[in-house]
């Protein structure tokens, strides 16, 4: 069980309030992909942080406002664009200084968003989870890798990991060695998603044992990004958050499979079982 290898969650004080429990800003969404950012935001608020904001391009503001969880705030740049640009990121950075960023969920692959990611990486001062299309943009400009480090968590699936390995000329490696080698190259914590998710950080390489094939469904990775972001915002160090988040995400998936069955599970079912997974984690200590 995770309680045997990880410290307890940072305590929730008796006098806690939403400002003391950490904040997350999810940056993502593009035309046709707004759901990814919303799933990450929903997972983050379910994972116990005090405040979550989902930041989406201007043309998606209405959709996000209508579809987001009631407890999540929404923000969009005043530029009328349908994707993230460097100017939009600048507007966001002038407004938001969360305890943790989650960037990439549904971000899209407009070339202007590569420059947006570059602007964000150069200016951000808080830890971050970098997921999905943000990983694609990292591959478009390999110079961006220099902005990563131990306060960043990369969450690639096998295809994204393979592409980053090709960009960084990490050839001839076994698939299971790609995550640890990427960590060594850029310093970021790497969560190589898949059956037996592998987490590579400064403390070593860890294999997650929770989860099941029913979690191979659209949005599951966005949920994981939101969970990890919330854990960092609450006070976990990035590597601990990655390990704990992978366990909680997989365990919530296992609990969802009991209720829904693996064939019918969707990402929202994983979110709905996060509460039970958190309880089980504490009870197993």
C-alpha positions as CSV (number, residue, x, y, z in Angstrom):
1,X,0.0,0.0,0.0
2,X,1.1,3.6,-0.6
3,X,1.1,4.3,3.1
4,X,4.1,2.0,3.6
5,X,6.3,4.0,1.2
6,X,5.0,7.6,1.3
7,X,4.6,10.1,4.0
8,X,1.2,11.2,5.1
9,X,-0.5,14.0,3.2
10,X,0.3,17.4,4.6
11,X,-2.2,17.9,7.4
12,X,-5.5,19.8,6.9
13,X,-5.4,22.2,9.9
14,X,-8.5,22.7,12.0
15,X,-8.6,26.3,11.0
16,X,-7.9,25.6,7.3
17,X,-9.6,27.7,4.6
18,X,-9.6,27.8,0.9
19,X,-6.6,30.1,0.8
20,X,-4.5,27.9,3.0
21,X,-5.2,24.6,1.1
22,X,-3.4,25.6,-2.1
23,X,-4.5,26.7,-5.5
24,X,-4.3,25.2,-9.0
25,X,-4.6,26.9,-12.4
26,X,-5.3,24.5,-15.3
27,X,-4.2,26.0,-18.6
28,X,-5.5,24.2,-21.7
29,X,-8.4,23.6,-24.0
30,X,-8.7,24.5,-27.7
31,X,-11.6,24.1,-30.2
32,X,-13.0,20.6,-29.8
33,X,-10.9,19.8,-26.8
34,X,-12.3,21.8,-23.9
35,X,-13.3,18.7,-22.0
36,X,-9.7,17.8,-21.2
37,X,-9.0,20.9,-19.2
38,X,-12.4,20.6,-17.4
39,X,-11.6,17.1,-16.4
40,X,-8.3,18.1,-14.9
41,X,-9.9,21.0,-13.0
42,X,-12.6,18.7,-11.7
43,X,-10.0,16.1,-10.5
44,X,-8.0,18.8,-8.8
45,X,-10.9,20.2,-6.8
46,X,-11.8,16.6,-5.8
47,X,-8.3,16.1,-4.6
48,X,-8.6,18.5,-1.8
49,X,-6.9,21.8,-2.9
50,X,-8.6,25.0,-1.9
51,X,-9.2,26.7,-5.2
52,X,-9.0,25.7,-8.8
53,X,-9.2,27.9,-11.9
54,X,-9.5,26.6,-15.4
55,X,-8.0,29.0,-18.0
56,X,-9.2,28.5,-21.6
57,X,-9.0,30.5,-24.8
58,X,-11.4,33.3,-25.3
59,X,-13.7,31.6,-27.8
60,X,-14.2,28.7,-25.3
61,X,-15.1,30.9,-22.3
62,X,-18.8,30.3,-22.6
63,X,-18.5,26.6,-23.0
64,X,-16.1,26.3,-20.1
65,X,-18.4,28.5,-17.9
66,X,-21.4,26.3,-18.7
67,X,-19.6,22.9,-18.3
68,X,-17.1,23.4,-15.4
69,X,-17.9,22.1,-11.9
70,X,-19.7,24.8,-9.9
71,X,-16.8,25.0,-7.5
72,X,-14.2,25.8,-10.2
73,X,-13.5,29.3,-11.4
74,X,-13.0,30.1,-15.0
75,X,-10.8,32.7,-16.8
76,X,-10.0,33.6,-20.4
77,X,-7.8,36.2,-22.0
78,X,-9.5,39.2,-23.7
79,X,-8.1,38.5,-27.1
80,X,-10.8,36.7,-29.0
81,X,-8.5,33.9,-30.0
82,X,-9.3,30.1,-30.2
83,X,-5.9,29.0,-29.0
84,X,-3.2,30.0,-26.5
85,X,-0.8,32.6,-27.7
86,X,2.2,34.3,-26.1
87,X,0.1,37.4,-25.5
88,X,-2.6,35.4,-23.9
89,X,-0.1,33.7,-21.6
90,X,1.2,37.1,-20.6
91,X,-2.3,38.2,-19.6
92,X,-2.7,35.1,-17.5
93,X,0.6,35.5,-15.8
94,X,-0.3,39.0,-14.8
95,X,-3.4,37.6,-13.1
96,X,-2.5,34.2,-11.7
97,X,0.1,33.0,-9.3
98,X,-1.2,29.6,-8.2
99,X,0.6,27.2,-6.0
100,X,0.8,24.7,-8.9
101,X,0.1,24.9,-12.6
102,X,-1.3,22.2,-14.8
103,X,-0.7,22.9,-18.4
104,X,-1.4,21.1,-21.7
105,X,-4.8,19.3,-21.3
106,X,-6.5,19.8,-24.6
107,X,-4.1,22.7,-25.4
108,X,-4.1,21.8,-29.1
109,X,-1.2,21.9,-31.6
110,X,-1.5,25.4,-33.1
111,X,2.1,26.6,-33.7
112,X,1.4,29.8,-31.9
113,X,0.9,27.7,-28.7
114,X,4.5,26.6,-28.9
115,X,5.5,30.2,-28.4
116,X,2.9,30.4,-25.7
117,X,4.4,27.5,-23.8
118,X,7.9,29.1,-24.2
119,X,6.6,32.4,-22.7
120,X,5.0,30.5,-19.8
121,X,8.1,28.4,-19.1
122,X,10.4,31.5,-19.0
123,X,8.1,33.4,-16.7
124,X,6.5,30.9,-14.3
125,X,7.8,30.7,-10.8
126,X,5.7,27.9,-9.3
127,X,5.8,24.1,-9.7
128,X,3.9,22.6,-12.7
129,X,2.4,19.5,-14.2
130,X,3.1,19.4,-17.9
131,X,0.8,17.1,-19.8
132,X,-0.7,16.1,-23.2
133,X,-0.3,18.8,-26.0
134,X,2.2,20.8,-23.9
135,X,4.5,17.7,-24.2
136,X,4.0,17.9,-28.0
137,X,5.0,21.5,-28.0
138,X,8.1,20.6,-26.0
139,X,9.0,18.3,-28.8
140,X,8.5,21.1,-31.3
141,X,11.2,23.2,-29.7
142,X,13.8,21.2,-27.9
143,X,15.4,24.3,-26.4
144,X,12.5,24.5,-24.1
145,X,13.8,21.5,-22.2
146,X,16.3,23.7,-20.5
147,X,13.5,25.4,-18.5
148,X,12.5,22.1,-16.8
149,X,13.7,20.9,-13.5
150,X,12.8,19.1,-10.3
151,X,9.8,21.4,-9.8
152,X,8.2,20.2,-13.0
153,X,6.3,16.9,-13.5
154,X,6.0,15.5,-17.0
155,X,3.1,13.0,-17.5
156,X,3.6,11.4,-21.0
157,X,1.9,8.3,-22.3
158,X,4.0,5.9,-24.3
159,X,3.6,7.8,-27.6
160,X,4.4,11.1,-26.1
161,X,7.4,9.6,-24.3
162,X,8.7,8.0,-27.5
163,X,8.4,11.3,-29.4
164,X,10.3,13.2,-26.7
165,X,13.0,10.5,-26.7
166,X,13.4,10.9,-30.5
167,X,13.7,14.7,-30.1
168,X,16.4,14.3,-27.5
169,X,18.2,11.6,-29.5
170,X,17.6,9.0,-26.8
171,X,17.9,6.1,-29.2
172,X,18.3,2.4,-28.6
173,X,16.7,2.4,-25.2
174,X,14.1,-0.1,-24.0
175,X,10.7,1.4,-23.5
176,X,10.9,0.9,-19.7
177,X,14.1,3.0,-19.7
178,X,12.8,6.0,-21.5
179,X,11.2,7.7,-18.5
180,X,14.2,7.4,-16.2
181,X,16.5,8.5,-19.0
182,X,14.3,11.5,-19.7
183,X,14.4,12.4,-16.0
184,X,18.2,12.3,-16.1
185,X,18.3,14.5,-19.2
186,X,16.0,17.3,-18.0
187,X,15.7,16.9,-14.2
188,X,11.9,16.9,-14.2
189,X,10.0,14.2,-12.4
190,X,8.7,11.8,-15.2
191,X,5.4,9.9,-14.8
192,X,5.5,7.4,-17.7
193,X,1.8,6.4,-17.9
194,X,0.6,3.0,-18.9
195,X,0.2,-0.5,-17.4
196,X,2.5,-0.4,-14.4
197,X,3.1,3.4,-14.5
198,X,6.8,4.3,-13.8
199,X,7.7,7.4,-11.8
200,X,11.3,8.6,-12.1
201,X,12.7,11.3,-9.8
202,X,15.7,12.1,-7.8
203,X,15.0,9.4,-5.2
204,X,14.9,6.6,-7.8
205,X,12.4,4.8,-10.0
206,X,9.1,3.6,-8.7
207,X,6.5,1.3,-10.2
208,X,2.8,2.0,-9.5
209,X,0.7,-1.2,-8.9
210,X,-2.8,0.3,-8.9
211,X,-5.0,0.6,-12.0
212,X,-6.7,-1.6,-14.6
213,X,-7.3,-1.7,-18.4
214,X,-10.7,0.0,-18.0
215,X,-8.7,3.2,-17.4
216,X,-7.6,3.2,-21.1
217,X,-10.3,5.8,-21.9
218,X,-10.3,9.4,-23.1
219,X,-9.6,11.8,-20.3
220,X,-8.0,9.4,-17.8
221,X,-4.6,11.1,-18.2
222,X,-6.2,14.6,-17.7
223,X,-7.6,13.3,-14.4
224,X,-4.2,12.2,-13.3
225,X,-2.7,15.6,-14.1
226,X,-5.3,17.3,-12.0
227,X,-4.8,15.0,-9.1
228,X,-1.0,15.5,-9.1
229,X,-1.4,19.3,-9.4
230,X,-3.7,19.4,-6.4
231,X,-1.3,17.3,-4.3
232,X,1.6,19.7,-5.1
233,X,-0.6,22.7,-4.3
234,X,-1.5,21.1,-0.9
235,X,2.2,20.7,0.0
236,X,3.6,17.5,-1.4
237,X,7.0,17.7,-3.0
238,X,6.7,17.1,-6.8
239,X,8.1,13.6,-6.7
240,X,5.9,12.6,-3.8
241,X,2.9,14.1,-5.5
242,X,3.6,12.1,-8.6
243,X,3.9,8.9,-6.8
244,X,0.9,9.5,-4.5
245,X,-1.1,10.8,-7.5
246,X,-0.4,7.7,-9.6
247,X,-1.5,5.5,-6.7
248,X,-4.7,7.4,-6.0
249,X,-5.6,7.7,-9.7
250,X,-5.1,4.0,-10.2
251,X,-6.9,3.0,-7.0
252,X,-9.9,5.3,-7.9
253,X,-9.9,3.5,-11.2
254,X,-10.0,0.1,-9.5
255,X,-12.9,1.2,-7.3
256,X,-14.7,2.6,-10.4
257,X,-14.3,-0.7,-12.2
258,X,-16.0,-2.5,-9.3
259,X,-19.1,-0.3,-9.7
260,X,-19.2,0.2,-13.5
261,X,-17.1,-2.6,-14.9
262,X,-14.0,-2.0,-17.0
263,X,-15.9,-1.9,-20.3
264,X,-18.1,1.0,-19.4
265,X,-15.7,3.1,-17.3
266,X,-15.2,6.7,-18.3
267,X,-12.8,9.3,-16.9
268,X,-15.6,10.9,-14.8
269,X,-16.1,7.7,-12.9
270,X,-12.4,7.9,-11.8
271,X,-13.0,11.4,-10.4
272,X,-16.1,10.2,-8.6
273,X,-14.1,7.5,-6.7
274,X,-11.2,9.8,-5.7
275,X,-12.8,10.4,-2.3
276,X,-12.8,6.7,-1.5
277,X,-9.3,6.3,-2.7
278,X,-8.1,9.1,-0.4
279,X,-9.9,7.5,2.5
280,X,-8.4,4.1,1.8
281,X,-4.9,5.6,1.5
282,X,-5.2,7.0,5.0
283,X,-6.8,3.9,6.5
284,X,-4.0,1.7,5.3
285,X,-1.3,3.5,7.3
